[in-house]
Amino acid sequence: MERVVLRYRDLLTRKDIATIIAIGLGNALTLVLLVLLIREAMQELGEFTTDEVNLGATFVMLVAATLIQSILKVFEFAWPEMIGFRIVHELRQRLHAHMAGMAPRQIQHRSRGSLILRLSGDLTMLRTWISRGMGRGVIALFSIVACVGILSVISWRMALACSISFVIGTSASVLLGSRLQKLTGRVRRRRSLLTSNIDEQVNALAVVQVFGRSGGEANRLARQSAWMTKALVQEAELRGLLRGLSTATGWTALVLALGLGALDVIAGRVDLGAVLAAVIVVRQMQGHFRTLGLAHDYWRRAEISRRKLEDFLNSSSRLLTDPDKQIFAQNRASIVFDNVSVPGALEGISAIAPAGQHIAIVGHSGAGKSTLLQTVAQMVPLSDGCVRIGEQQLDRCQIASIVRKIGMVSPDLPLMRGTIRRNLTYRQSNTSAEELDHLIERCNLRALIDSFPEGLDYWVTEGGANLSVGARQCIAIGRAMLGNPPILLLDEAISPLDNEYRSHFRNLIARHAGTILSVTHDPAEIGTADHVWTLNEGRLISVETAGEYLARHQRVAGAAQHLSLVG
C-alpha cells in the first residue's frame, strides 16, 4: 500500500489559494489607500486655506475605502472558515472509510479515546490551522508588507526600528513555540489516556461497583486528571508568556514610532499628519504580527494532529468496494476452509460446510470457535490459507458484497443507537414495511415490540443498554435473519433467551434454507445440526454427525456418573 502523505497543498484547491491571495492583496491595497487618505485629510485640515471641496472628496473616498475594507474583513473571516470546514468534511469521510475497512480486531486494539481524538480533536485542530492560521496568516503577511512599505515612505527610520522590534519579538515567539509544541504533545497523550479511562468507567460501571473498586478507580482517575492538569497549567503559562511578549513587542514598536516621529517633526522632515499615519500603521502591524504568531502556534499544534492522522491513514485497512476485486455472487454454496490460520486463535483448519447444511461448532472456551466464524465474515485477517464459498475465494472478493450475503449474531455485534426499526433493518435499510412486518411475525417479535410504548420507534441506547438481555438478543437475531441470507453465522445466538424464544428460534434456524455455522453448547440446538465440528486450541479435532456427537457425549457422561457412584 502506497504511503499516505497529508500535505496542505493537496488539501487546498487552486480556487482556495487564489481567493486567499486576492483577499490579502485587497486588504493590503485598501490599507495603503486608507492611510494615505488619512494623511491627506490631516494635511488639509492643518492648512488654514483648506479647500472644502477637496476635503469633502477626501472624506468620501475615506468612507468608500472603509466600506471596502469592511467587506474584505467579512471575506477574510468567512472564506478561510469555509475552506477549513470543507477540508475537515472531506478528511472525516476519508477517515471513516479507512476505519470502516479496518478489521474489527484492529479497532479493538486501539483505545476509544485515541479514536475519538482522531475523528474529532485532530480534525478540529487541522481546521483551526487552515482557517485561522494559514488563511488569515497569508492575509496578514500581505498587510505587513504594505505597512512596512507605507512606513518606509513616511520615514525609513521608523520603518527600520519597528521592523527590527517586530522581528525580534517574532523570533522569540518562534523559539518559545518549540517548547510549546512539546507541551501540547504531552497534553494530548494525557488527555487521550484520561478520555479512554473515563469511557471505560462509564461502560464498566457495574463491574466497578460489584467488585467494590469505586474508591480505587476514583483515585486512579484523580491521578490522571492531576497529570493532565499539570501539563495544561504549564501550557497555559507558556501561552501567557507568548501573549505578554506579543504585547510588549507591539508597544515597543509604537513607542519607537512616536519617538522617532517626534524627532522627525522637530527636524522638519515630516508633519504631524505623517506621524499620525505612522501610528495607525504600527497599530495595524501589531495586530497582523499577533495573527502571524497565532498562525505559528496553530501550525505547531496542527502538525502534531496531521502526523497522527497520517499515521492512522497509513495503518492497515481494506477497501470495502475494491474495484480490483470480484463481486461476491454466491447464494446456496459450500463454505470451504483450506488450511486457515489466525495468529493466536486458529492453526491449519481444513473443513467443508456443504451448501444448505447446519454445522454446530463446539469446544472449550478459547478453542477458536468465534474466530472461525469471523474468518467467514472477514472480521479477522488470515496469516495462512483461505476461505472459499462456492468457487470464490473470499480474499479476492469485495468485502461489501460478501457481508450482504451473511447474517450474523455475535457478542461482538452490539445493537446500534437508534430505534428498534433501525436495528431490525440495519442489514437492509431499504426494507419495505411489508418485509419488516413479515420478519416480525416470522421471528415471533410482535409481543416484544408491543411491550414498548413507542413500538418499533422505541429508542435503543448504545449497545442496547436500556433493553433486557433477552430483548437485545431477539432483535439481534431478527436483524441477522432479515432477507433470508444464504449464510448464517451464529455465536451463542439463542443461549441468552428464555425457553419460549429459545424453542422458537431453534426451530426457525433448523428450517433456514441457507448454510449455517453456529457456535453453541446447547444439546437441543446441536441435535438440529447436520454435523458437529469440535475445536481444541485452534485445531479441528473431529467432524461428526449430530447423532454421533450426542451419543458419544452421553456415553462419556454415563461413564463419569458411574465412576462417581463407584467412588
Secondary structure, DSSP 8 states (H G I E B T S, - for coil): -------HHHHS-HHHHHHHHHHHHHHHHHHHHHHHHHHHHHHHHHSTT--HHHHHHHHHHHHHHHHHHHHHHHHHHHHHHHHHHHHHHHHHHHHHHHHHTS-HHHHHTS-HHHHHIIIIIHHHHHHHIIIIIIIHHHHHHHHHHHHHHHHHHH-HHHHHHHHHHHHHHHHHHHHHHHHHHHHHHHHHHHHHHHHHHHHHHHHTHHHHHHTT-HHHHHHHHHHHHHHHHHHHHHHHHHHHHHHHHHHHHHHHHHHHHHHHHHHHHHTTSS-HHHHHHHHHHHHHHHHHHHHHHHHHHHHHHHHHHHHHHHHHHTS----TT-TTSB----SS--EEEEEEEETTTEEEEEEEE-TT-EEEEEESTTSSHHHHHHHHTT-S--SEEEEEETTEEGGGB-HHHHHTTEEEE-TTS---SEEHHHHHTSS-TT--HHHHHHHHHHTT-HHHHHTSTTGGG-EE-GGGTTS-HHHHHHHHHHHHHTT--SEEEEES-STTS-HHHHHHHHHHHHT--SEEEEE---HHHHHT-SEEEEEETTEEEEEEEHHHHHHHHHHHHHHHHHHHHH-
